[in-house]
Amino acid sequence: MADQQARLSWREGVIPVSDQFDDPYFSIQNGLAETEHVFLAGNDLPRRFAPGFHIAELGFGTGLNMLAAWRAWEETGQTGALRFTSFEAFPMAPGDMARALEAFPAVAPWAERFLAAWSGHGACDLGTLHLEVVEGDARMSLPSWTARADAWFLDGFSPAKNPELWEPALMAEVAAHTAEGGTAATYTAAGFVRRGLEAAGFEVTRIPGFGRKRHMTQAVKR
């Protein structure tokens, strides 16, 4: 069980902001477009999708990244289930998720299916998606995780406000739980994050970011 549930404020009534970290959960400009640019394109998805593909994530938040990936998985005609594992210290209540996801009608069909089955904790089998949310501090839970992901969505709150989720030791665990040739992507281009990924064994590239963010980070495990 998580240490505690996410505490939220709402900006303009639609954008959830973490009271724990004083940071919004998604881009004020267009959260879904940012997800597609950073996490899908940043991991060369959906081109790399294949049977049994496994995405892992630091920071489940509203579930938007998962929904965008699941939509892409189904719309590209993949067979079988997409595996998606997310590590989240402060899970959001399902009612808050539903309110936040109303901002993204493009994923509404997937959000409805997810929310109808999601208890707020644990795992969820949605046929074409096998979701597991691992609650608690990822620094404690990731080392004991036994799987390896093909792609990582590194989506913790801003490194300036949530440095624990970007520290070198955790990036080393991300690398240890990445398949050979696997990838990671994140919206941040902070130097200490890039250096941590490089030290962990990733080949790191700084590429154009989304919206007002000039740069983001793309990483490949060689």
DOLUMDREN-31673 format. One line per field, with one value per residue (C-alpha): x, y, z. Coordinates in nm, 2 decimals, always signed. Layout:
! residues N
c1 (X,...) $
c2 (Y,...) $
c3 (Z,...) $
END
This chain:
! residues 222
c1 (+0.00,+0.12,+0.24,-0.06,-0.29,-0.22,-0.33,-0.45,-0.54,-0.71,-0.58,-0.85,-1.07,-0.92,-0.55,-0.46,-0.16,+0.02,+0.02,+0.30,+0.53,+0.37,+0.38,+0.10,+0.04,+0.03,+0.12,-0.09,-0.07,-0.18,-0.11,-0.20,+0.01,+0.30,+0.26,+0.26,+0.57,+0.78,+0.68,+0.55,+0.77,+1.06,+1.06,+0.99,+0.64,+0.42,+0.68,+0.85,+0.54,+0.56,+0.37,+0.45,+0.58,+0.63,+0.63,+0.73,+0.69,+0.80,+0.49,+0.14,-0.04,-0.37,-0.30,-0.28,+0.04,-0.09,-0.41,-0.22,+0.00,-0.30,-0.49,-0.18,-0.15,-0.51,-0.52,-0.21,-0.38,-0.15,-0.25,-0.24,-0.19,+0.03,+0.20,+0.23,+0.38,+0.39,+0.56,+0.36,+0.42,+0.10,-0.18,-0.46,-0.82,-1.02,-1.27,-0.98,-0.85,-1.19,-1.21,-0.86,-0.91,-1.22,-0.97,-0.88,-1.18,-0.95,-0.88,-1.23,-1.32,-1.01,-1.05,-1.41,-1.30,-1.01,-1.20,-1.49,-1.24,-0.99,-1.02,-0.75,-0.49,-0.30,-0.35,-0.61,-0.67,-0.84,-0.78,-0.55,-0.38,-0.24,-0.17,+0.01,+0.06,+0.33,+0.26,+0.53,+0.87,+1.03,+1.37,+1.24,+1.02,+1.20,+1.51,+1.30,+1.09,+1.17,+1.08,+1.25,+1.08,+1.12,+1.05,+1.05,+0.84,+1.03,+0.75,+0.82,+0.75,+1.01,+1.37,+1.39,+1.09,+1.11,+1.49,+1.45,+1.28,+1.58,+1.88,+2.16,+2.09,+1.74,+1.85,+2.08,+1.78,+1.59,+1.88,+1.90,+1.53,+1.55,+1.58,+1.89,+1.81,+1.53,+1.47,+1.38,+1.24,+1.16,+1.05,+1.34,+1.69,+1.84,+2.21,+2.22,+1.94,+2.12,+2.45,+2.27,+2.13,+2.47,+2.64,+2.38,+2.46,+2.23,+2.33,+2.17,+2.05,+1.90,+1.63,+1.36,+1.11,+0.74,+0.59,+0.79,+1.04,+1.33,+1.48,+1.39,+1.59,+1.60,+1.80,+1.89,+2.04,+2.32) $
c2 (+0.00,+0.35,+0.58,+0.81,+0.92,+1.21,+1.55,+1.78,+2.13,+2.22,+2.49,+2.65,+2.37,+2.11,+2.07,+1.87,+2.00,+1.79,+1.95,+1.72,+1.85,+2.17,+2.06,+2.00,+1.64,+1.73,+2.01,+2.32,+2.34,+1.99,+1.70,+1.43,+1.59,+1.61,+1.24,+1.14,+1.35,+1.26,+0.91,+0.75,+0.92,+0.94,+0.56,+0.51,+0.39,+0.25,+0.14,-0.09,-0.26,-0.64,-0.92,-0.92,-0.56,-0.43,-0.06,+0.05,+0.39,+0.60,+0.80,+0.68,+1.00,+1.04,+0.73,+0.95,+0.80,+0.45,+0.54,+0.70,+0.39,+0.15,+0.35,+0.34,-0.04,-0.11,+0.14,-0.02,-0.36,-0.54,-0.88,-1.00,-0.77,-0.47,-0.50,-0.18,-0.15,+0.18,+0.27,+0.53,+0.66,+0.87,+0.71,+0.94,+0.85,+0.71,+1.00,+1.25,+1.05,+1.07,+1.44,+1.50,+1.28,+1.47,+1.72,+1.45,+1.34,+1.17,+0.89,+0.89,+0.54,+0.39,+0.60,+0.47,+0.11,+0.16,+0.35,+0.09,-0.18,+0.01,-0.02,+0.24,-0.02,-0.31,-0.48,-0.46,-0.70,-0.52,-0.79,-0.59,-0.43,-0.59,-0.31,-0.32,-0.02,-0.08,+0.15,+0.30,+0.46,+0.33,+0.34,+0.06,-0.14,-0.13,-0.32,-0.62,-0.61,-0.92,-0.81,-0.60,-0.34,-0.27,+0.10,+0.33,+0.64,+0.85,+1.08,+1.18,+1.54,+1.80,+1.70,+2.04,+1.94,+1.56,+1.49,+1.15,+1.00,+1.10,+1.01,+0.81,+0.50,+0.48,+0.54,+0.24,+0.03,+0.15,+0.03,-0.30,-0.35,-0.26,-0.52,-0.50,-0.25,-0.11,+0.26,+0.53,+0.88,+1.18,+1.54,+1.67,+1.74,+1.82,+1.75,+1.53,+1.31,+1.27,+1.19,+0.94,+0.76,+0.76,+0.62,+0.35,+0.23,+0.42,+0.60,+0.94,+1.20,+1.54,+1.61,+1.88,+1.90,+1.97,+2.31,+2.56,+2.29,+2.33,+1.99,+1.64,+1.32,+1.00,+0.70,+0.36,+0.06,-0.07) $
c3 (+0.00,-0.08,+0.19,+0.12,-0.16,-0.39,-0.25,-0.53,-0.62,-0.95,-1.18,-1.38,-1.26,-1.50,-1.44,-1.13,-0.94,-0.68,-0.34,-0.24,-0.51,-0.62,-0.99,-1.25,-1.36,-1.73,-1.97,-1.94,-2.32,-2.42,-2.20,-2.45,-2.73,-2.49,-2.39,-2.76,-2.83,-2.53,-2.43,-2.75,-3.01,-2.76,-2.74,-3.11,-3.05,-3.19,-3.46,-3.20,-3.08,-3.09,-2.92,-2.54,-2.55,-2.20,-2.10,-1.75,-1.60,-1.30,-1.20,-1.29,-1.22,-1.40,-1.61,-1.93,-2.05,-2.02,-2.20,-2.49,-2.52,-2.50,-2.77,-3.00,-2.93,-3.03,-3.32,-3.48,-3.47,-3.22,-3.11,-2.75,-2.45,-2.39,-2.06,-1.86,-1.52,-1.33,-1.00,-0.81,-0.45,-0.43,-0.62,-0.74,-0.64,-0.93,-0.90,-0.94,-1.24,-1.40,-1.35,-1.49,-1.79,-1.90,-2.05,-2.31,-2.52,-2.77,-2.51,-2.36,-2.49,-2.33,-2.01,-1.97,-2.00,-1.76,-1.50,-1.51,-1.40,-1.19,-0.81,-0.75,-0.65,-0.78,-1.12,-1.39,-1.68,-1.97,-2.23,-2.47,-2.16,-1.86,-1.61,-1.27,-1.05,-0.79,-0.50,-0.27,-0.32,-0.64,-0.48,-0.26,-0.50,-0.83,-0.71,-0.63,-0.95,-1.15,-1.50,-1.77,-1.98,-2.35,-2.30,-2.00,-1.94,-1.69,-1.58,-1.22,-1.11,-1.20,-1.09,-0.91,-0.70,-0.69,-0.71,-0.54,-0.85,-1.07,-0.86,-1.02,-0.81,-0.94,-1.30,-1.25,-1.14,-1.45,-1.67,-1.48,-1.56,-1.93,-2.20,-2.43,-2.70,-2.48,-2.44,-2.20,-2.26,-2.04,-2.08,-1.88,-2.01,-1.67,-1.68,-1.37,-1.51,-1.84,-1.66,-1.44,-1.74,-1.91,-1.60,-1.59,-1.94,-2.16,-2.48,-2.42,-2.67,-2.61,-2.87,-2.92,-2.64,-2.64,-2.64,-2.44,-2.33,-2.56,-2.50,-2.37,-2.32,-2.52,-2.41,-2.56,-2.37,-2.58) $
END
